[in-house]
Amino acid sequence: MSLTGKRILIGVTGGIAAYKSAELVRRLKERQAEVKVVMTDSAKAFITPLTLQAVSGEPVSDALLDPAAEAGMGHIELAKWADLILIAPASANTLAKLTAGLADDLLTTLCLATPAPLALAPAMNQQMYRHAATQHNLQVLADRQVHIWGPAQGVQACGDVGPGRMLEPLELVALVERHFTETTVQAEDQATTHLNAQPLAGLKVMLTAGPTREALDPVRFLSNHSSGKMGFALAEAAVALGAEVTLVAGPVALSTPLGVTRIDVESAQQMQAAVMGAIAQQQIFIACAAVADYAPKVVAEHKIKKTAADSLIIELTKNPDIVAEVAALADTPFTVGFAAETQDIEIYARDKLKRKKLDMIAANNVALAGQGFNSDDNALSVFWSNGHVDLPLTNKSQLALHLLTLIAERYYDTH
Ligand code: PMT
């Protein structure tokens, strides 16, 4: 894709990965983007401003209070100039400053002053990345619609192995391209929403969403981090696309989208009963819920008491596999499963597609910060027997519209 006319401001912070920034700038320039670079002081320990000036063909900005810069392209002008700010590498320190809204250098000030979207390519030692403070900061930033791109896993400059490597320049360029394609698609979607036919008109769609709770005793349960946001976004989007929607929801703190019939459940058994009770009338079933695979074999009648023993063994028993049961019906609806994976996404997703006899599966990488469980954004890789589409990272409402449009296409291709 050409990035002609796109104005991209690259922020470079202190970290060994800063040497890759020159390559990133070069690759963006090759695609006709206009690129300007802002460096922090610590970045200069890893790469010189001269190098970045040479590859960008523009003077590199680094000082907030530079009288010469203020007279020309000051921080407000730079903030207004950018179509996208990408900080690569983004150090743990910069993530913390952005989370707190600090503005003690040119780069962080720009980030506060810009209306442009902000993307971060974190790069740091794996232990720093895993630290609760960094994870919290990434979550806060993702909740503010900041794009978090990466990090990758692997061997680090310090010899550690784990997550924290900056994505490679070409991977970042691909994400920049996706970002601008998506922005264009969103603008077109908004412009044409009222003209679009409703591809799900006349169809009944049932969805599951949220977690299940598997009781251990009257006050305790086993569960997971699903917030229900993805499933509720799908329910809302299905109504917008013309469907009659039934949403079977586990325990979540979300209000019911307009026009949706909601059935609240707690456990996997209850979810199964609610689904099977109304599945015969549905043309499409989408299993987005994070259903517990196992439940305690026995639910204690009274609160389980602490004893002198150092351990407590609880026997679990397998829950019904709801989506597989639906897909095995004689008169099965078009059945779409989700796959929450942390590695080898395609292999595991295709295995579930086949094993559970689904028509389609939407896989998400739940190991990445800023997407999957309990975040506002997500990205999906959608697979069916002879096809595959990647739906890039965006907010769950937008993603739901894209997934449902795909489901409608596949439904009509097969019916
Ligand atoms: O709710 P959010 O916070 O917005 O997060 C969204 C999400 C990460 C929960 C969602 O995008 C997602 O991935 N949902 C599926 C989670 C899951 O349980 O994945 P799985 O790979 O374990 O299950 C595969 C499929 O089987 C799923 O469609 C699941 O609904 C279904 N299943 C699983 C077990 C079971 N007993 N019955 C089922 O129907």
Residues whose N, C-alpha, C, O or C-beta is under 5 A from the ligand:
A	BS01	PMT	G210 H225 S226 S227 G228 K229 M230 G231 A287 C288 A289 A290 V291 A292 D293 N319 P320 D321 I322 V323 G337 F338 A339 A340 N364 G372 F373 N374 S375
